[in-house]
């Protein structure tokens, strides 16, 4: 009885795909796009999908990345949190 092994190395078992092309999406002049609102809606949809399928690592990663984009960028708040953590650890 012989065991077949999967191909190993660069390009082993790779498939050839056509080159990706950029898509230009033109919005109607009267459409106002709110990127933050769109990200919030996407985060909600990803969160719901992840809750429905928690074993899906791709959904988890995309949900985390989207939520990270929505987090405030206030560096002082993060430093205050770390200062408190370090103080608690040293006590």
C-alpha positions in Angstrom: 0.0 0.0 0.0 1.5 3.4 -1.0 0.7 6.8 0.5 0.4 9.7 -1.8 1.9 12.9 -0.5 0.8 16.4 -1.3 3.2 18.4 -3.4 5.6 20.6 -1.5 7.5 23.7 -2.4 6.9 27.0 -4.1 4.1 26.8 -6.6 3.3 23.2 -5.8 -0.3 22.5 -6.4 -0.9 26.1 -7.3 -3.6 27.1 -9.7 -3.4 29.8 -12.4 -5.8 32.6 -12.1 -6.4 35.5 -14.5 -4.8 38.8 -13.4 -7.0 40.9 -11.2 -8.3 44.1 -12.6 -9.2 47.3 -10.8 -12.9 48.2 -10.8 -13.8 51.8 -10.9 -17.1 52.3 -9.0 -18.7 55.6 -9.8 -21.3 56.9 -7.4 -24.3 58.9 -8.6 -23.7 62.6 -8.0 -26.5 62.7 -5.4 -25.1 59.8 -3.3 -23.2 60.7 -0.2 -20.9 58.0 1.0 -20.2 57.9 4.8 -17.1 55.6 5.2 -17.5 55.4 9.0 -21.2 54.4 8.7 -20.3 51.9 6.0 -17.5 50.4 8.2 -20.0 50.2 11.2 -22.5 48.4 9.0 -19.9 46.0 7.7 -18.7 45.3 11.3 -22.2 44.5 12.4 -22.7 42.2 9.4 -19.4 40.5 10.0 -20.1 40.1 13.7 -23.5 38.5 13.0 -21.9 36.2 10.5 -19.1 35.2 12.9 -21.6 34.6 15.7 -23.5 32.2 13.3 -20.3 30.4 12.4 -17.7 30.9 15.1 -15.3 28.3 13.6 -14.8 30.5 10.5 -11.4 32.0 11.0 -11.7 34.3 8.0 -14.8 35.9 9.4 -13.1 36.3 12.8 -10.1 38.0 11.2 -12.1 40.3 9.0 -14.4 41.2 12.0 -11.4 42.0 14.1 -9.7 44.1 11.4 -12.9 46.1 10.8 -13.5 46.7 14.5 -9.8 47.8 14.9 -10.4 50.4 12.2 -13.3 51.8 14.1 -11.4 52.1 17.4 -10.5 55.6 18.5 -6.9 56.6 17.7 -6.4 58.4 21.0 -2.9 57.3 22.0 -3.2 59.0 25.5 -6.0 56.7 26.5 -4.0 53.6 25.5 -1.0 54.9 27.5 -3.3 55.5 30.6 -4.5 51.9 30.3 -0.9 50.6 30.2 0.2 52.8 33.0 -2.6 51.4 35.2 -1.7 47.8 34.1 2.0 48.3 34.9 1.1 49.8 38.3 -1.1 46.8 39.1 1.6 44.3 38.0 4.3 46.0 40.1 2.2 46.1 43.3 
